[in-house]
Amino acid sequence: MPEVAAPRAGTREWAGLGLLALPTALLGLDVTVLYLVFPSMAEALDPSATQTLWIMDAYGFFIAGFLITMGTLGDRIGRRRLLVIGTAAFAVVSALAAFAPNAELLILSRALLGVAGATLMPSTLSLISNMFVDVRQRAVAIGIWATMFAAGMAAGPVVGGALVDTFWWGAAFLLAIPIAVVVLAGARGLLPEHADPQAGRLDLASVALSLVAILPVIYAIKHAAAHGPDLGTVILAVLGIVAGVAFVRRQRGLAAPLLDVTLFRSRAFSVALAVLLIGLVGVGGTMYLVTQYLQLVEGLTPFAAGLWMGPPALAMFAAAIGAPIIARRMRPGLVMAITLGLSVIGYALLATAGPGEAAEVVAGFAFVYLGLGAIAALGTDMVVGAAPASKSGSAAAMSETVQELGIAVGVAVLGSLTTVLYTARVTAPADLPPEIEERLIDSLSGALSVAGQVPAQVVQEAQQTFTSAVNIASAVAGVAIVAAAVLCLTALRHVRPLGESQPDETE
């Protein structure tokens, strides 16, 4: 029978959601804004190859590492307070990044932006769970939240290109300042404060173990994607796993744990996290490949490629808003399975597209994003809804950590698979100088860099080989998404439509 009606959100709460959408979109923007900004920045700062890698990766690296800590810290000191502190810090460090005189300071700034960003992500999501008590409204609000982050990622290259063309590379970072001013001005009036008075002290040993568990694994994944697996990546991965086991064991013995591992007893919580992980592996890797295809095969500028990513962003928006509404009458697991099934259509399109078929590739990615919108809204809602109000920050951080890990794994696995297939299949004319042959075989970007020194047909064949590799990687991702859809159908079949009383399960 229907549960007792919860208080419904009013004008203030929806206005507060609009305010929370600003830092959420900003976080997504900062993930991709460097795609177009980087050439101008590299010309000005002249970073080494290692510095280049850290400039690009430090932001996401430190966000992933500090999410659990910051989510739990918000439960202790107050989510609005943490949001305000993080927003102010993000603005200050953004200004530092914008005027960085050298690569070293820019790397430090990007790392600090990641730490500040880790305060914003769980704070915004946990505040939504406090503001929208009605489960139906909460699911729609979370759908809007998830869409704003994806919209920020899609807009990054477009916004970065416009700012670089008009001003200079550092202007892309200054966009955070007016957004921060609006958030800081409206936070007290539109956002409630919520903290757990019985949360206890922050366990610093748990903080250290969580960082050792997450950071080495993320670094190993990124390093393997860029340079291939080696002994160092294996050691780091093993270190992270050992620290993760120690972290879980410590949490079980603490009265006030950093992460309440008993949440994993909820089948909905655990399965939703698994579906989010699988879905983000597919989306993260596919986005990486699609952006490469549009620029390296179709010859689009990053700015134009960013514009082509507009239709997929609209598809995700439609799914993220529509899925919670449909889930009021249909079981959420079924809604997620159906939209993931539509995603499989997208992966099939990507698995069959060839050079010169940008429209088909973008249409395929729109279907992929359609599935992401549904699982981001409903899956995240399941994760946050499974936690008591006092632990919503911790649950939100867990959801975000899994999604960050999924993106990193997706880029590593699908990107590496594409690279292996390309290098194994591309052929070079017998009379090429060794250094040109090496660049041709190394990657498609390397082949394009020597396009003026090889016959046009050689470059076209390299583009075809790369596209064929993307086809295979997309097919592999599609198989994983089929598995995720089956998981939704079977393991989430007990979750009833939104608004109905849910079964008490701790399996």
C-alpha positions as CSV (number, residue, x, y, z in Angstrom):
1,M,0.0,0.0,0.0
2,P,1.2,3.6,-0.6
3,E,3.4,5.0,2.2
4,V,2.4,8.1,4.1
5,A,3.0,11.1,1.9
6,A,6.3,12.9,2.6
7,P,6.5,16.7,2.6
8,R,6.7,18.0,-1.0
9,A,9.3,20.5,-2.1
10,G,8.2,24.0,-2.9
11,T,9.5,27.0,-4.7
12,R,12.4,27.5,-2.3
13,E,13.7,23.9,-2.8
14,W,13.4,24.1,-6.6
15,A,15.2,27.4,-6.6
16,G,17.8,25.8,-4.4
17,L,18.2,23.0,-6.9
18,G,18.9,25.7,-9.6
19,L,21.6,27.1,-7.4
20,L,23.1,23.6,-6.8
21,A,23.1,23.1,-10.6
22,L,25.7,25.8,-11.0
23,P,28.6,24.2,-9.2
24,T,27.6,20.8,-10.6
25,A,27.8,22.0,-14.2
26,L,31.1,23.8,-13.3
27,L,32.6,20.5,-12.1
28,G,31.7,18.8,-15.4
29,L,33.0,21.7,-17.3
30,D,36.4,21.5,-15.6
31,V,36.7,17.9,-16.7
32,T,36.8,18.7,-20.4
33,V,37.6,22.4,-20.7
34,L,41.3,21.7,-21.2
35,Y,40.6,19.7,-24.4
36,L,40.7,22.9,-26.4
37,V,42.5,25.2,-24.0
38,F,45.6,22.9,-23.8
39,P,47.4,23.9,-27.1
40,S,47.5,27.6,-26.1
41,M,48.4,26.7,-22.6
42,A,51.2,24.4,-23.7
43,E,52.6,27.1,-25.9
44,A,52.7,29.6,-23.0
45,L,54.0,27.2,-20.3
46,D,56.0,24.7,-22.3
47,P,55.3,21.7,-20.0
48,S,57.3,18.4,-20.3
49,A,55.5,15.2,-21.3
50,T,55.2,14.2,-17.7
51,Q,53.9,17.6,-16.6
52,T,51.4,17.5,-19.5
53,L,50.0,14.2,-18.1
54,W,49.6,15.6,-14.6
55,I,48.0,18.9,-15.9
56,M,45.3,16.8,-17.6
57,D,44.8,14.2,-14.9
58,A,45.5,15.8,-11.5
59,Y,41.9,17.2,-11.3
60,G,40.0,14.0,-11.7
61,F,42.7,12.1,-9.8
62,F,42.3,14.1,-6.6
63,I,38.5,14.3,-6.9
64,A,38.3,10.6,-6.9
65,G,40.7,10.2,-4.0
66,F,39.0,12.7,-1.6
67,L,35.3,12.0,-2.4
68,I,34.7,9.6,0.5
69,T,36.5,11.8,3.0
70,M,34.7,14.9,2.0
71,G,31.3,13.2,1.8
72,T,31.7,12.1,5.4
73,L,33.1,15.4,6.5
74,G,29.9,17.0,5.2
75,D,27.9,14.7,7.4
76,R,29.9,15.9,10.4
77,I,30.3,19.7,9.9
78,G,27.2,20.4,7.8
79,R,26.6,19.9,4.0
80,R,25.9,23.6,3.3
81,R,28.9,24.7,5.3
82,L,31.1,22.3,3.3
83,L,29.6,23.5,0.1
84,V,30.3,27.1,0.9
85,I,33.9,26.3,2.0
86,G,34.5,24.2,-1.1
87,T,33.0,26.8,-3.5
88,A,35.1,29.6,-2.1
89,A,38.2,27.4,-2.3
90,F,37.4,26.4,-5.9
91,A,37.1,30.1,-6.9
92,V,40.4,31.0,-5.2
93,V,42.3,28.1,-6.7
94,S,40.7,28.7,-10.1
95,A,42.2,32.2,-10.1
96,L,45.6,30.8,-9.1
97,A,45.3,28.3,-12.1
98,A,44.3,31.1,-14.5
99,F,47.4,33.1,-13.8
100,A,49.9,30.2,-13.2
101,P,53.3,31.4,-14.5
102,N,54.6,27.8,-15.0
103,A,53.6,24.2,-15.3
104,E,54.5,23.3,-11.7
105,L,52.1,25.9,-10.2
106,L,49.4,24.8,-12.7
107,I,49.7,21.2,-11.7
108,L,49.4,22.2,-8.0
109,S,46.4,24.3,-8.9
110,R,44.7,21.4,-10.7
111,A,45.3,19.1,-7.8
112,L,43.8,21.6,-5.3
113,L,40.9,22.1,-7.7
114,G,40.3,18.4,-7.4
115,V,40.3,18.5,-3.6
116,A,37.9,21.4,-3.7
117,G,35.8,19.7,-6.3
118,A,35.5,16.6,-4.0
119,T,33.7,18.8,-1.4
120,L,31.2,20.0,-4.0
121,M,30.0,16.8,-5.5
122,P,28.7,14.9,-2.4
123,S,27.6,18.2,-0.8
124,T,25.2,19.0,-3.7
125,L,23.8,15.5,-3.9
126,S,23.3,15.1,-0.2
127,L,21.6,18.5,0.0
128,I,19.2,17.4,-2.7
129,S,18.3,14.4,-0.6
130,N,17.6,16.7,2.4
131,M,15.6,19.2,0.3
132,F,13.5,16.7,-1.7
133,V,12.0,14.2,0.9
134,D,9.3,13.1,-1.5
135,V,10.8,10.1,-3.4
136,R,9.3,11.1,-6.7
137,Q,10.5,14.7,-6.5
138,R,13.9,13.5,-5.3
139,A,14.4,11.2,-8.3
140,V,13.5,14.1,-10.7
141,A,15.9,16.4,-8.9
142,I,18.7,13.9,-9.0
143,G,18.1,13.5,-12.7
144,I,18.5,17.2,-13.2
145,W,21.6,17.1,-11.1
146,A,23.2,14.3,-13.1
147,T,22.3,16.0,-16.4
148,M,23.9,19.3,-15.4
149,F,27.2,17.5,-14.7
150,A,27.0,15.8,-18.2
151,A,26.0,19.1,-19.8
152,G,29.0,20.7,-18.3
153,M,31.3,18.0,-19.7
154,A,29.7,18.4,-23.1
155,A,30.0,22.2,-23.0
156,G,33.7,22.2,-21.9
157,P,35.3,22.2,-25.4
158,V,32.8,24.7,-26.7
159,V,33.2,27.1,-23.8
160,G,37.0,26.6,-23.7
161,G,37.3,27.4,-27.4
162,A,35.2,30.5,-27.1
163,L,37.2,31.9,-24.2
164,V,40.6,31.1,-25.7
165,D,39.6,32.8,-29.0
166,T,38.3,35.9,-27.1
167,F,40.8,36.2,-24.3
168,W,43.6,33.8,-23.3
169,W,43.9,30.2,-22.0
170,G,43.6,31.2,-18.3
171,A,40.1,32.7,-18.9
172,A,38.7,29.2,-18.9
173,F,39.4,28.9,-15.2
174,L,38.0,32.3,-14.3
175,L,34.5,31.1,-15.2
176,A,34.4,29.6,-11.7
177,I,34.5,33.0,-10.0
178,P,31.1,34.5,-11.0
179,I,29.5,31.1,-10.4
180,A,31.0,30.9,-7.0
181,V,29.8,34.5,-6.2
182,V,26.2,33.4,-7.1
183,V,26.4,30.2,-5.0
184,L,27.9,32.0,-2.0
185,A,25.3,34.7,-2.2
186,G,22.3,32.4,-2.4
187,A,23.4,29.5,-0.2
188,R,22.1,30.7,3.1
189,G,18.7,31.8,1.8
190,L,18.0,28.8,-0.5
191,L,19.8,25.8,1.0
192,P,19.1,24.1,4.4
193,E,21.9,23.1,6.7
194,H,22.1,19.5,7.8
195,A,24.7,17.6,9.9
196,D,24.7,14.5,12.0
197,P,25.2,15.6,15.6
198,Q,26.2,12.0,16.6
199,A,28.6,11.5,13.7
200,G,31.7,11.4,16.0
201,R,35.2,12.6,15.2
202,L,36.8,12.1,11.8
203,D,39.0,9.0,11.9
204,L,42.3,10.2,10.3
205,A,43.6,6.6,9.9
206,S,40.5,5.8,7.8
207,V,41.1,8.9,5.7
208,A,44.7,7.8,5.1
209,L,43.6,4.2,4.2
210,S,40.9,5.5,1.8
211,L,43.4,7.6,0.0
212,V,45.9,4.7,-0.3
213,A,43.1,2.5,-1.5
214,I,41.8,4.8,-4.2
215,L,44.7,7.0,-5.4
216,P,47.1,4.2,-6.4
217,V,44.4,2.3,-8.3
218,I,43.2,5.4,-10.2
219,Y,46.9,6.3,-11.1
220,A,47.6,2.7,-12.2
221,I,44.6,2.7,-14.4
222,K,45.5,6.0,-16.0
223,H,49.1,5.0,-16.4
224,A,48.2,1.7,-18.0
225,A,45.9,3.6,-20.4
226,A,48.7,6.0,-21.5
227,H,51.8,3.7,-21.4
228,G,50.5,0.1,-21.1
229,P,50.7,-2.2,-18.0
230,D,54.0,-2.7,-16.3
231,L,55.4,-3.8,-13.0
232,G,54.8,-0.4,-11.4
233,T,51.1,-0.4,-12.3
234,V,50.7,-3.9,-10.9
235,I,52.4,-2.9,-7.6
236,L,50.2,0.2,-7.3
237,A,47.0,-1.8,-8.0
238,V,47.9,-4.4,-5.4
239,L,48.8,-1.7,-2.9
240,G,45.4,-0.1,-3.4
241,I,43.6,-3.4,-3.1
242,V,45.4,-4.3,0.2
243,A,44.6,-0.8,1.6
244,G,41.0,-1.2,0.5
245,V,40.7,-4.5,2.4
246,A,42.3,-2.8,5.5
247,F,39.9,0.2,5.1
248,V,36.8,-2.0,5.1
249,R,38.0,-4.0,8.1
250,R,38.7,-0.9,10.1
251,Q,35.3,0.6,9.2
252,R,33.6,-2.5,10.6
253,G,35.2,-1.9,14.0
254,L,34.5,1.8,14.4
255,A,31.6,3.3,16.1
256,A,31.7,6.3,13.7
257,P,33.1,4.9,10.5
258,L,34.3,7.1,7.6
259,L,32.1,4.9,5.3
260,D,29.2,2.8,6.7
261,V,29.9,-0.5,5.0
262,T,26.7,-2.0,6.3
263,L,25.0,0.0,3.5
264,F,26.2,-2.7,1.1
265,R,23.8,-5.2,2.8
266,S,21.1,-3.5,0.8
267,R,20.8,-5.2,-2.5
268,A,19.4,-2.1,-4.2
269,F,22.4,-0.1,-3.0
270,S,25.0,-2.7,-4.1
271,V,23.4,-3.5,-7.4
272,A,22.8,0.2,-8.3
273,L,26.5,0.9,-7.7
274,A,27.5,-2.1,-9.9
275,V,25.2,-0.8,-12.7
276,L,26.6,2.7,-12.4
277,L,30.1,1.3,-12.6
278,I,29.5,-0.8,-15.7
279,G,27.5,2.0,-17.3
280,L,30.2,4.6,-16.7
281,V,32.9,2.3,-18.0
282,G,31.0,2.1,-21.3
283,V,30.2,5.8,-21.4
284,G,33.7,7.0,-20.3
285,G,35.5,4.9,-22.8
286,T,33.1,5.6,-25.6
287,M,33.1,9.4,-25.1
288,Y,36.9,9.3,-25.3
289,L,36.8,7.3,-28.6
290,V,34.0,9.4,-30.1
291,T,35.8,12.7,-29.5
292,Q,38.9,11.2,-31.0
293,Y,36.9,10.0,-34.0
294,L,35.3,13.4,-34.6
295,Q,38.7,15.1,-34.5
296,L,41.1,12.6,-36.0
297,V,39.0,10.9,-38.5
298,E,36.4,13.6,-39.4
299,G,38.9,16.4,-39.1
300,L,36.7,18.5,-36.8
301,T,38.2,21.1,-34.4
302,P,37.6,20.5,-30.7
303,F,35.1,23.4,-30.8
304,A,33.1,21.8,-33.6
305,A,33.3,18.4,-32.1
306,G,31.9,19.9,-28.9
307,L,29.0,21.3,-30.8
308,W,28.3,17.8,-32.3
309,M,28.1,16.5,-28.7
310,G,25.0,18.7,-28.1
311,P,22.4,16.1,-29.3
312,P,23.7,13.4,-27.0
313,A,23.5,15.8,-24.1
314,L,19.9,16.5,-24.9
315,A,19.2,12.8,-25.1
316,M,20.7,12.3,-21.6
317,F,18.6,15.3,-20.3
318,A,15.4,13.7,-21.6
319,A,16.2,10.3,-20.1
320,A,17.4,11.8,-16.7
321,I,14.1,13.7,-16.4
322,G,11.8,11.2,-18.0
323,A,13.0,8.0,-16.4
324,P,12.0,9.1,-12.8
325,I,8.6,10.1,-14.1
326,I,8.1,6.7,-15.8
327,A,9.4,5.0,-12.7
328,R,6.4,6.2,-10.8
329,R,4.3,3.6,-12.6
330,M,6.9,1.1,-13.7
331,R,9.6,-0.6,-11.6
332,P,12.9,1.4,-11.7
333,G,14.9,-1.8,-12.6
334,L,12.7,-2.3,-15.6
335,V,13.1,1.3,-16.7
336,M,16.8,1.1,-16.4
337,A,16.9,-2.2,-18.3
338,I,14.9,-0.7,-21.2
339,T,17.0,2.4,-21.5
340,L,20.2,0.3,-21.3
341,G,18.7,-1.8,-24.1
342,L,18.4,1.4,-26.1
343,S,22.0,2.1,-25.3
344,V,22.9,-1.2,-26.9
345,I,21.4,0.1,-30.1
346,G,23.8,3.0,-29.8
347,Y,26.8,0.7,-29.3
348,A,25.7,-1.3,-32.3
349,L,25.7,1.9,-34.4
350,L,29.2,2.8,-33.2
351,A,30.3,-0.8,-34.0
352,T,29.3,-0.4,-37.6
353,A,30.1,3.2,-38.4
354,G,32.9,4.0,-40.8
355,P,34.9,7.1,-41.8
356,G,32.6,9.9,-43.1
357,E,29.7,8.8,-41.0
358,A,29.8,11.4,-38.2
359,A,26.0,11.6,-38.0
360,E,25.7,7.9,-37.4
361,V,28.4,8.1,-34.7
362,V,26.8,11.0,-32.9
363,A,23.4,9.3,-33.2
364,G,24.9,6.1,-31.7
365,F,26.4,8.1,-28.8
366,A,23.0,9.8,-28.2
367,F,21.5,6.4,-27.6
368,V,24.5,5.6,-25.3
369,Y,23.8,8.8,-23.3
370,L,20.1,8.0,-23.2
371,G,20.9,4.9,-21.0
372,L,23.4,6.9,-18.9
373,G,20.7,9.5,-18.1
374,A,18.3,6.8,-16.8
375,I,20.9,4.9,-14.6
376,A,22.4,8.2,-13.4
377,A,19.0,9.4,-12.1
378,L,17.5,6.2,-10.9
379,G,20.7,4.4,-9.8
380,T,22.0,7.4,-7.9
381,D,18.5,7.8,-6.3
382,M,18.7,4.1,-5.1
383,V,22.1,4.6,-3.6
384,V,21.2,7.8,-1.8
385,G,17.8,6.6,-0.8
386,A,19.2,3.4,0.8
387,A,21.1,5.5,3.3
388,P,19.6,7.3,6.4
389,A,19.6,11.1,6.3
390,S,22.6,11.2,8.6
391,K,24.7,9.2,6.1
392,S,23.5,10.7,2.8
393,G,26.8,12.5,2.3
394,S,28.7,9.3,2.7
395,A,26.4,7.5,0.3
396,A,26.6,10.3,-2.3
397,A,30.4,10.2,-2.1
398,M,30.3,6.4,-2.7
399,S,28.1,6.9,-5.8
400,E,30.5,9.6,-7.2
401,T,33.6,7.5,-6.4
402,V,32.2,4.6,-8.3
403,Q,31.3,6.8,-11.3
404,E,34.8,8.4,-11.3
405,L,36.3,4.9,-11.2
406,G,34.1,3.8,-14.0
407,I,35.2,6.7,-16.3
408,A,38.8,6.0,-15.6
409,V,38.5,2.3,-16.2
410,G,36.5,2.9,-19.4
411,V,39.1,5.2,-20.9
412,A,41.9,2.7,-19.8
413,V,40.2,-0.5,-21.1
414,L,38.5,0.7,-24.3
415,G,41.3,3.2,-25.1
416,S,44.0,0.6,-24.6
417,L,42.0,-2.0,-26.7
418,T,41.6,0.5,-29.5
419,T,45.3,1.3,-29.4
420,V,46.3,-2.4,-29.4
421,L,44.1,-3.1,-32.4
422,Y,45.3,-0.1,-34.3
423,T,49.0,-0.8,-33.8
424,A,48.5,-4.5,-34.7
425,R,46.6,-3.8,-37.9
426,V,48.0,-0.6,-39.4
427,T,50.5,-1.1,-42.2
428,A,53.3,1.2,-43.3
429,P,54.9,1.4,-46.8
430,A,58.2,-0.4,-46.9
431,D,60.2,2.6,-48.0
432,L,59.3,4.9,-45.1
433,P,62.1,6.2,-42.8
434,P,62.1,4.4,-39.4
435,E,61.1,7.5,-37.4
436,I,58.1,8.2,-39.6
437,E,57.1,4.6,-39.6
438,E,57.2,4.6,-35.8
439,R,54.9,7.6,-35.6
440,L,52.5,6.1,-38.1
441,I,52.2,2.8,-36.3
442,D,52.1,4.4,-32.8
443,S,48.7,6.1,-33.0
444,L,46.4,7.9,-35.4
445,S,47.4,11.2,-34.0
446,G,51.0,10.3,-34.8
447,A,50.0,9.3,-38.4
448,L,48.3,12.7,-38.9
449,S,51.4,14.5,-37.6
450,V,53.4,13.0,-40.5
451,A,50.6,13.3,-43.1
452,G,52.7,15.6,-45.2
453,Q,55.5,13.1,-45.5
454,V,53.4,10.0,-46.5
455,P,51.0,9.4,-49.4
456,A,47.4,10.5,-48.7
457,Q,46.2,6.9,-49.1
458,V,48.4,5.8,-46.1
459,V,46.7,8.3,-43.8
460,Q,43.3,7.3,-45.1
461,E,44.1,3.6,-44.4
462,A,45.3,4.6,-40.9
463,Q,42.0,6.4,-40.2
464,Q,40.1,3.3,-41.5
465,T,42.1,1.1,-39.2
466,F,41.4,3.3,-36.2
467,T,37.7,3.4,-37.0
468,S,37.7,-0.4,-37.2
469,A,39.3,-0.6,-33.8
470,V,36.7,1.8,-32.4
471,N,34.0,-0.5,-33.9
472,I,35.4,-3.5,-32.0
473,A,35.8,-1.6,-28.7
474,S,32.2,-0.4,-29.0
475,A,31.0,-3.9,-29.5
476,V,32.8,-5.0,-26.4
477,A,31.3,-2.2,-24.4
478,G,27.9,-3.1,-25.8
479,V,28.2,-6.6,-24.4
480,A,29.0,-5.2,-21.0
481,I,25.9,-3.0,-21.2
482,V,23.7,-6.0,-22.1
483,A,25.0,-7.6,-18.8
484,A,24.1,-4.5,-16.9
485,A,20.6,-4.5,-18.4
486,V,20.2,-8.2,-17.3
487,L,21.4,-7.3,-13.8
488,C,18.8,-4.5,-13.6
489,L,16.0,-7.0,-14.7
490,T,17.0,-9.7,-12.2
491,A,18.6,-8.1,-9.2
492,L,16.5,-5.0,-9.0
493,R,13.1,-6.6,-9.7
494,H,12.1,-6.2,-6.1
495,V,12.4,-2.4,-6.1
496,R,8.9,-1.1,-6.5
497,P,7.8,2.1,-8.4
498,L,8.7,5.4,-6.9
499,G,6.3,6.5,-4.2
500,E,5.3,3.0,-3.2
501,S,6.6,1.4,0.0
502,Q,9.8,-0.5,-0.6
503,P,10.5,-4.0,0.8
504,D,12.8,-4.2,3.8
505,E,15.8,-6.1,2.4
506,T,19.4,-6.4,3.5
507,E,20.6,-9.1,1.2
